[in-house]
Structure formats: structure tokens, C-alpha cells
Amino acid sequence: PATPAVTIAMFHTLFNLLGVLLMVPLAGGMLRLLSSRFRSREEEIARPRHLDANSLAVPDLALRALRLELGRTQSFAVTALTASTRTPPDEPWIERQAGALDALGPAIAAYVRKLSVASLPPALVEALAHSLRTLQYQQSAVGAARQACNLGTVLGPPSEPELVAAADAFRQAAANLAASADASQTDFNAVRVEQLLLDTENRYQALKEALLLQGAHARLDINTMQEWLRLASLQRRAAEQVAKGARMLAVLDGDLLPHQVEDGPDTDNDGNGEPARVAG
């Protein structure tokens, strides 16, 4: 005969099995309900925080909301550039920034389109154009950082001492530029960004010359040299586009005039990189 302990154990087992059987048909619906109420950190970051539809009725408020959102996307571009300068490149971190920008880009472009439908004074129309250009620079920077990460992961660190020193100096200059180009920081200064961009360019030219010398003296095979040149060019492009995004934000803030922002071509002087397009 079953003892009381066995009876209780069997009762609990049957009760648990019954509970599982009852939950099976409800599991899908509960999962969808909970998923709609709780978001991952990545999903939360990728959602617009400032683009309130109610602000569209007041263009000045809408433009301010747009500027705040572009400050967030600038931080994505800055972080992606920083991650691409690490050894080895921080691919997961770059992909997070790229994913967030890929999600926010169309939302920002759609917000601009809705705002542009209204009859706006010329100054606000110009500000909208600057906003779209800022987004374009940021997307281009993240795209270049992404490509640089992929190539840098394949190449690994340089082994020649001359290249190690030149590559480290260039990466550090780009990282310094990234740190200064976050327009959300209280000490943001567009003039400082320009100074660090010039330093980055000088370090790039020094690295380029070191690579060409290594190739000319057969210390580096031509294909490897070309890949290193392409990597440096992609990182340089990412740095330039981050700096341009910072300058355009300074224009939106009234700290720079539009004519003070020199706009270059979409591809760099070495022919690497792809023209940027605003998602939307």
C-alpha cells in the first residue's frame, strides 16, 4: 500500500504535469505579451527619444527635438570610430552602434519629411538640410568604421616595428578626435575638433609613407601593403565624417556659420569608401 509520503509525491507530480499541459497552449500568447512590454537594451537605445509627434505643430520645438536626437546618433558614430581604433577592433560594439543608427536613421528622415511639409521660414528650411547632412555624415562614419573593423580583424596588428609605431600613433590620434567630437559633452569645442582632425591627417600621412617605404624595400608584399593602406584610409574616412558631423551640429547650435564648414567629396582622396546615403 502507498504510504502518505508516496501519495503526496504522486499528487504533486500529477499537479505539476497538469500545470505544464495547461500552459502549453498559452505559452505563445504570453511570450508575445511579455515581449511587447519589455524591451532589450539594444531595442531601447534604437528607439527615438525626442521625436515627439506633438512637437511637429511647433517647428522651433521640432527642430530642437531633432537636434537632440542627432546628438544621440553622433554618439553612435563617435563610439564606432573609437571601437574601430582598438587592437583588435571591437566588432560587437561597432555592430551595436550600427544597428542603433540603422534603426534611428529612417525615423529621423521621416520626422524631417513631416516637418518639411509645413510652411517654414528659410532659416528653418536650411536647418533641416543641415540636419539631414549631419545624419549622412554619421551614417558614413559608422559605415567606414564597420569596414575598417572587418579588414582590421583579418589583418591583425602589424609586425614591423616602424609600422607598429606609425599605426599606433594614427589610431591614437583618431581616438582622440572621437573623444572630442561628442557634441553632447559640456566641453565640446568645434575648434578643438578641427585641431585633432589635422593631427589625425598628419598621422595618417606618416603611416601611409611608412607603408609605402616598407613596400618599396620589399619588407611587405604589395598586396598586404595595399590592404594596410585601405585600412588606414577607411579609418581616416571615419574620422573625417565624425568631424564633419560634429561641425554640422555646431552649425545647428549656432556656434559655427554654414560657410565655416568645408564640405569635401563623399569619397576620400585615395578612392576608398562608399558614398553615404541617408536612410529613409
LUMDRENRO-796692 format. One record per residue (C-alpha): x, y, z; residue number from 1. Coordinates in steps of 0.05 Angstrom, whole numbers, plus 32768, in hexadecimal, padded with zeros to 4 digits. Each point is the difference from the previous one (the first is absolute). Example, Ala and Ser with C-alpha at 12.3 -4.5 7.8 and 13.67 -1.06 7.14 Angstrom:
2
<rec east="80F6" north="7FA6" up="809C" i="1"/>
<rec east="801B" north="8045" up="7FF3" i="2"/>
# end
This chain:
280
<rec east="8000" north="8000" up="8000" i="1"/>
<rec east="8017" north="8047" up="7FF1" i="2"/>
<rec east="801A" north="8026" up="803B" i="3"/>
<rec east="7FE8" north="8048" up="800D" i="4"/>
<rec east="8043" north="801A" up="7FE7" i="5"/>
<rec east="7FFB" north="7FDB" up="7FBE" i="6"/>
<rec east="7FB8" north="8017" up="7FF7" i="7"/>
<rec east="8014" north="8049" up="800B" i="8"/>
<rec east="803A" north="7FF9" up="7FCF" i="9"/>
<rec east="7FD3" north="7FE2" up="7FCB" i="10"/>
<rec east="7FCD" north="8037" up="800B" i="11"/>
<rec east="8034" north="8037" up="7FF7" i="12"/>
<rec east="801C" north="7FDE" up="7FC2" i="13"/>
<rec east="7FBB" north="7FFB" up="7FE0" i="14"/>
<rec east="7FF0" north="8047" up="8014" i="15"/>
<rec east="8040" north="801A" up="7FDF" i="16"/>
<rec east="7FF4" north="7FD8" up="7FC1" i="17"/>
<rec east="7FBA" north="801B" up="7FFB" i="18"/>
<rec east="801B" north="8047" up="8008" i="19"/>
<rec east="8032" north="7FF5" up="7FC8" i="20"/>
<rec east="7FC9" north="7FE4" up="7FD2" i="21"/>
<rec east="7FD4" north="803C" up="800E" i="22"/>
<rec east="8039" north="8031" up="7FF2" i="23"/>
<rec east="8015" north="7FE3" up="7FBD" i="24"/>
<rec east="7FC7" north="8020" up="7FD7" i="25"/>
<rec east="8008" north="8041" up="8026" i="26"/>
<rec east="804C" north="8006" up="7FFB" i="27"/>
<rec east="8002" north="8021" up="7FBB" i="28"/>
<rec east="7FCE" north="8037" up="8013" i="29"/>
<rec east="8022" north="800E" up="8042" i="30"/>
<rec east="8044" north="8004" up="7FDE" i="31"/>
<rec east="7FE5" north="8033" up="7FCE" i="32"/>
<rec east="7FDF" north="8028" up="8036" i="33"/>
<rec east="803E" north="8003" up="802B" i="34"/>
<rec east="802D" north="8010" up="7FC4" i="35"/>
<rec east="7FD4" north="803B" up="7FEF" i="36"/>
<rec east="8007" north="801C" up="8046" i="37"/>
<rec east="804A" north="7FF5" up="800C" i="38"/>
<rec east="8037" north="8015" up="7FD0" i="39"/>
<rec east="8049" north="7FEF" up="7FFE" i="40"/>
<rec east="8034" north="8036" up="800C" i="41"/>
<rec east="8011" north="8000" up="7FB6" i="42"/>
<rec east="7FB7" north="800A" up="7FEC" i="43"/>
<rec east="7FF8" north="8038" up="8033" i="44"/>
<rec east="803E" north="8024" up="7FE5" i="45"/>
<rec east="7FE8" north="7FF9" up="7FB8" i="46"/>
<rec east="7FBD" north="8023" up="800F" i="47"/>
<rec east="7FF9" north="804B" up="7FF6" i="48"/>
<rec east="8000" north="8025" up="8042" i="49"/>
<rec east="7FF1" north="8047" up="7FEB" i="50"/>
<rec east="7FD8" north="7FFC" up="7FBF" i="51"/>
<rec east="7FBC" north="800F" up="801D" i="52"/>
<rec east="7FC9" north="8006" up="7FCC" i="53"/>
<rec east="7FDF" north="8037" up="8029" i="54"/>
<rec east="803D" north="802C" up="7FF6" i="55"/>
<rec east="7FF5" north="8001" up="7FB5" i="56"/>
<rec east="7FCA" north="8035" up="800C" i="57"/>
<rec east="8035" north="8030" up="801A" i="58"/>
<rec east="803B" north="7FFF" up="7FCE" i="59"/>
<rec east="8031" north="801F" up="8031" i="60"/>
<rec east="7FF2" north="7FC9" up="8033" i="61"/>
<rec east="8003" north="7FCB" up="7FCA" i="62"/>
<rec east="8044" north="801A" up="7FE9" i="63"/>
<rec east="8019" north="7FFE" up="8047" i="64"/>
<rec east="7FE8" north="7FB8" up="8007" i="65"/>
<rec east="8023" north="7FEF" up="7FBF" i="66"/>
<rec east="8040" north="801E" up="8019" i="67"/>
<rec east="7FFD" north="7FD7" up="8041" i="68"/>
<rec east="7FF5" north="7FC0" up="7FD8" i="69"/>
<rec east="803B" north="8010" up="7FD3" i="70"/>
<rec east="802A" north="8009" up="803E" i="71"/>
<rec east="7FF0" north="7FB8" up="8011" i="72"/>
<rec east="8011" north="7FE7" up="7FBA" i="73"/>
<rec east="8042" north="8027" up="8003" i="74"/>
<rec east="8012" north="7FD8" up="803E" i="75"/>
<rec east="7FF4" north="7FC0" up="7FD9" i="76"/>
<rec east="8030" north="8018" up="7FCA" i="77"/>
<rec east="8034" north="8016" up="8034" i="78"/>
<rec east="7FFC" north="7FBD" up="8024" i="79"/>
<rec east="8006" north="7FD9" up="7FBF" i="80"/>
<rec east="803F" north="8027" up="7FED" i="81"/>
<rec east="801E" north="7FF4" up="8044" i="82"/>
<rec east="7FF1" north="7FB6" up="7FFD" i="83"/>
<rec east="8020" north="7FFB" up="7FBA" i="84"/>
<rec east="8042" north="801D" up="801A" i="85"/>
<rec east="8008" north="7FC9" up="8035" i="86"/>
<rec east="802E" north="7FC5" up="7FF6" i="87"/>
<rec east="7FDE" north="7FD3" up="7FEF" i="88"/>
<rec east="7FC3" north="8029" up="7FEA" i="89"/>
<rec east="7FC4" north="7FF9" up="802D" i="90"/>
<rec east="7FD0" north="7FE2" up="7FCC" i="91"/>
<rec east="7FC4" north="7FF2" up="802F" i="92"/>
<rec east="8001" north="8048" up="8019" i="93"/>
<rec east="8004" north="801C" up="7FB9" i="94"/>
<rec east="7FC5" north="7FD3" up="7FEB" i="95"/>
<rec east="7FD7" north="801B" up="803A" i="96"/>
<rec east="800B" north="8047" up="7FEA" i="97"/>
<rec east="7FF3" north="7FEE" up="7FB7" i="98"/>
<rec east="7FC0" north="7FDC" up="8012" i="99"/>
<rec east="7FE7" north="803B" up="802A" i="100"/>
<rec east="8010" north="8032" up="7FC9" i="101"/>
<rec east="7FE0" north="7FD3" up="7FCA" i="102"/>
<rec east="7FC0" north="8002" up="8029" i="103"/>
<rec east="8001" north="804A" up="8012" i="104"/>
<rec east="8015" north="801A" up="7FBB" i="105"/>
<rec east="7FBD" north="7FF2" up="7FDE" i="106"/>
<rec east="7FDA" north="801C" up="803C" i="107"/>
<rec east="8028" north="8041" up="7FFD" i="108"/>
<rec east="7FF8" north="8006" up="7FB5" i="109"/>
<rec east="7FB4" north="7FF4" up="8006" i="110"/>
<rec east="7FFC" north="8035" up="8036" i="111"/>
<rec east="8023" north="8032" up="7FD3" i="112"/>
<rec east="7FD0" north="7FF1" up="7FC7" i="113"/>
<rec east="7FC4" north="800B" up="802D" i="114"/>
<rec east="801D" north="8042" up="8018" i="115"/>
<rec east="8011" north="8017" up="7FBA" i="116"/>
<rec east="7FB8" north="7FFB" up="7FEA" i="117"/>
<rec east="7FEF" north="803E" up="8029" i="118"/>
<rec east="800D" north="8046" up="7FE6" i="119"/>
<rec east="8043" north="8010" up="8021" i="120"/>
<rec east="802B" north="803F" up="8000" i="121"/>
<rec east="8041" north="7FFA" up="7FD8" i="122"/>
<rec east="802A" north="7FFA" up="803F" i="123"/>
<rec east="7FDB" north="7FC2" up="8016" i="124"/>
<rec east="8002" north="7FE1" up="7FBA" i="125"/>
<rec east="804B" north="8009" up="8001" i="126"/>
<rec east="8004" north="7FE1" up="8046" i="127"/>
<rec east="7FDB" north="7FC3" up="7FE6" i="128"/>
<rec east="8032" north="7FF9" up="7FC7" i="129"/>
<rec east="8039" north="8004" up="8033" i="130"/>
<rec east="7FDE" north="7FCB" up="802B" i="131"/>
<rec east="7FFC" north="7FCF" up="7FC6" i="132"/>
<rec east="8048" north="800E" up="7FEE" i="133"/>
<rec east="8014" north="7FF3" up="8048" i="134"/>
<rec east="7FDD" north="7FBC" up="7FFE" i="135"/>
<rec east="8022" north="7FF0" up="7FBD" i="136"/>
<rec east="8044" north="800E" up="801E" i="137"/>
<rec east="7FF1" north="7FD4" up="803D" i="138"/>
<rec east="7FE7" north="7FC6" up="7FD5" i="139"/>
<rec east="803E" north="8006" up="7FD4" i="140"/>
<rec east="802D" north="8000" up="803D" i="141"/>
<rec east="7FE1" north="7FC1" up="801D" i="142"/>
<rec east="8002" north="7FDE" up="7FBC" i="143"/>
<rec east="804B" north="800F" up="7FF9" i="144"/>
<rec east="800D" north="7FE9" up="8047" i="145"/>
<rec east="7FDB" north="7FC0" up="7FF2" i="146"/>
<rec east="802A" north="7FF2" up="7FC2" i="147"/>
<rec east="8040" north="8012" up="8025" i="148"/>
<rec east="7FED" north="7FCF" up="8038" i="149"/>
<rec east="7FF6" north="7FC7" up="7FCF" i="150"/>
<rec east="8042" north="800D" up="7FDC" i="151"/>
<rec east="8026" north="800D" up="8040" i="152"/>
<rec east="7FE8" north="7FBF" up="801E" i="153"/>
<rec east="801B" north="7FDB" up="7FC3" i="154"/>
<rec east="8043" north="8024" up="7FFE" i="155"/>
<rec east="800F" north="7FFF" up="804A" i="156"/>
<rec east="8036" north="802E" up="801F" i="157"/>
<rec east="803D" north="8012" up="7FD6" i="158"/>
<rec east="8041" north="7FDC" up="8010" i="159"/>
<rec east="8034" north="8031" up="7FE5" i="160"/>
<rec east="8017" north="8030" up="8037" i="161"/>
<rec east="7FFC" north="803D" up="7FD2" i="162"/>
<rec east="7FB9" north="7FEF" up="7FEF" i="163"/>
<rec east="7FEC" north="7FF2" up="8048" i="164"/>
<rec east="8015" north="8045" up="8016" i="165"/>
<rec east="7FDF" north="8024" up="7FC5" i="166"/>
<rec east="7FC0" north="7FD7" up="8005" i="167"/>
<rec east="7FFB" north="800B" up="804B" i="168"/>
<rec east="800A" north="804B" up="7FF9" i="169"/>
<rec east="7FCA" north="8004" up="7FCA" i="170"/>
<rec east="7FCE" north="7FD6" up="8027" i="171"/>
<rec east="800C" north="802A" up="803F" i="172"/>
<rec east="7FF6" north="8040" up="7FD8" i="173"/>
<rec east="7FBE" north="7FE6" up="7FE5" i="174"/>
<rec east="7FEA" north="7FEA" up="8046" i="175"/>
<rec east="8011" north="8046" up="801B" i="176"/>
<rec east="7FD6" north="801E" up="7FC8" i="177"/>
<rec east="7FC6" north="7FD3" up="8011" i="178"/>
<rec east="8002" north="8014" up="8049" i="179"/>
<rec east="7FFC" north="804A" up="7FED" i="180"/>
<rec east="7FC9" north="7FF8" up="7FCC" i="181"/>
<rec east="7FC8" north="7FEC" up="802F" i="182"/>
<rec east="7FD4" north="803E" up="7FFD" i="183"/>
<rec east="7FDA" north="7FEC" up="803F" i="184"/>
<rec east="803D" north="800D" up="802C" i="185"/>
<rec east="8001" north="8041" up="8025" i="186"/>
<rec east="8048" north="800F" up="7FE9" i="187"/>
<rec east="7FF0" north="7FF4" up="7FB6" i="188"/>
<rec east="8026" north="8031" up="7FD5" i="189"/>
<rec east="7FFD" north="8001" up="7FB4" i="190"/>
<rec east="8044" north="8022" up="7FFB" i="191"/>
<rec east="801F" north="7FC8" up="802A" i="192"/>
<rec east="7FE1" north="7FCD" up="7FD1" i="193"/>
<rec east="8022" north="8022" up="7FC5" i="194"/>
<rec east="8043" north="7FFF" up="8022" i="195"/>
<rec east="7FFB" north="7FB6" up="800F" i="196"/>
<rec east="7FE8" north="7FF1" up="7FBA" i="197"/>
<rec east="803F" north="8022" up="7FE5" i="198"/>
<rec east="802A" north="7FD6" up="802F" i="199"/>
<rec east="7FDC" north="7FC1" up="7FE8" i="200"/>
<rec east="800E" north="8013" up="7FB8" i="201"/>
<rec east="804A" north="800B" up="800F" i="202"/>
<rec east="8004" north="7FBC" up="8023" i="203"/>
<rec east="7FDC" north="7FE0" up="7FC5" i="204"/>
<rec east="8032" north="801D" up="7FCF" i="205"/>
<rec east="803A" north="7FE7" up="802B" i="206"/>
<rec east="7FE2" north="7FB9" up="8002" i="207"/>
<rec east="7FF4" north="8002" up="7FB5" i="208"/>
<rec east="8048" north="8013" up="7FF3" i="209"/>
<rec east="8019" north="7FC9" up="8030" i="210"/>
<rec east="7FD6" north="7FCD" up="7FDB" i="211"/>
<rec east="8019" north="8016" up="7FBC" i="212"/>
<rec east="8048" north="7FFC" up="8018" i="213"/>
<rec east="7FF5" north="7FBA" up="801B" i="214"/>
<rec east="7FE5" north="7FEC" up="7FBC" i="215"/>
<rec east="8037" north="8022" up="7FD9" i="216"/>
<rec east="8035" north="7FDB" up="8028" i="217"/>
<rec east="7FDB" north="7FBD" up="7FF8" i="218"/>
<rec east="7FF6" north="7FFA" up="804C" i="219"/>
<rec east="7FB6" north="7FFC" up="7FF2" i="220"/>
<rec east="7FE0" north="7FDE" up="7FC4" i="221"/>
<rec east="7FD8" north="802E" up="7FD2" i="222"/>
<rec east="7FBC" north="7FE1" up="800E" i="223"/>
<rec east="8009" north="8005" up="804C" i="224"/>
<rec east="8019" north="8047" up="7FF9" i="225"/>
<rec east="7FC2" north="8013" up="7FD7" i="226"/>
<rec east="7FD2" north="7FE0" up="8034" i="227"/>
<rec east="8022" north="8028" up="8037" i="228"/>
<rec east="7FF9" north="8040" up="7FD7" i="229"/>
<rec east="7FB6" north="7FF0" up="7FF7" i="230"/>
<rec east="7FF7" north="7FF5" up="804A" i="231"/>
<rec east="8022" north="8042" up="8012" i="232"/>
<rec east="7FD6" north="8023" up="7FCB" i="233"/>
<rec east="7FBF" north="7FE4" up="801C" i="234"/>
<rec east="8012" north="8016" up="8047" i="235"/>
<rec east="8014" north="8044" up="7FE6" i="236"/>
<rec east="7FBD" north="8006" up="7FDC" i="237"/>
<rec east="7FDA" north="7FEC" up="803F" i="238"/>
<rec east="8026" north="8036" up="8026" i="239"/>
<rec east="7FF2" north="8035" up="7FCB" i="240"/>
<rec east="7FB6" north="7FF0" up="7FFF" i="241"/>
<rec east="7FFB" north="8001" up="804B" i="242"/>
<rec east="8021" north="8045" up="8000" i="243"/>
<rec east="7FD0" north="8019" up="7FCA" i="244"/>
<rec east="7FC5" north="7FE8" up="8029" i="245"/>
<rec east="801B" north="8025" up="803C" i="246"/>
<rec east="8009" north="803F" up="7FD7" i="247"/>
<rec east="7FB9" north="7FFD" up="7FE5" i="248"/>
<rec east="7FE5" north="7FF8" up="8046" i="249"/>
<rec east="8027" north="803F" up="8013" i="250"/>
<rec east="7FDD" north="8023" up="7FC6" i="251"/>
<rec east="7FBC" north="7FEA" up="801A" i="252"/>
<rec east="8014" north="801A" up="8045" i="253"/>
<rec east="8014" north="8042" up="7FE2" i="254"/>
<rec east="8049" north="7FF8" up="8014" i="255"/>
<rec east="8018" north="7FFE" up="7FB7" i="256"/>
<rec east="7FE6" north="8020" up="7FC1" i="257"/>
<rec east="7FF0" north="7FD3" up="7FC5" i="258"/>
<rec east="8038" north="801E" up="7FD5" i="259"/>
<rec east="8032" north="7FEC" up="8036" i="260"/>
<rec east="7FF1" north="7FB7" up="7FF3" i="261"/>
<rec east="8029" north="7FE8" up="7FC6" i="262"/>
<rec east="7FDD" north="7FC6" up="7FDD" i="263"/>
<rec east="802B" north="7FCF" up="7FDA" i="264"/>
<rec east="7FED" north="7FC8" up="7FD0" i="265"/>
<rec east="7FDE" north="7FC1" up="8018" i="266"/>
<rec east="803D" north="7FD5" up="7FF0" i="267"/>
<rec east="8045" north="800D" up="801C" i="268"/>
<rec east="803D" north="8013" up="7FD8" i="269"/>
<rec east="8018" north="7FB9" up="7FFA" i="270"/>
<rec east="7FC0" north="7FE9" up="7FE0" i="271"/>
<rec east="7FEA" north="7FD3" up="8039" i="272"/>
<rec east="7FBD" north="8001" up="8023" i="273"/>
<rec east="7FBA" north="8004" up="7FE5" i="274"/>
<rec east="7FD3" north="803C" up="7FF7" i="275"/>
<rec east="7FD2" north="8007" up="803B" i="276"/>
<rec east="7FB4" north="8001" up="7FF9" i="277"/>
<rec east="7FCD" north="8016" up="8032" i="278"/>
<rec east="7FD3" north="7FC7" up="8013" i="279"/>
<rec east="7FB7" north="800D" up="7FF7" i="280"/>
# end
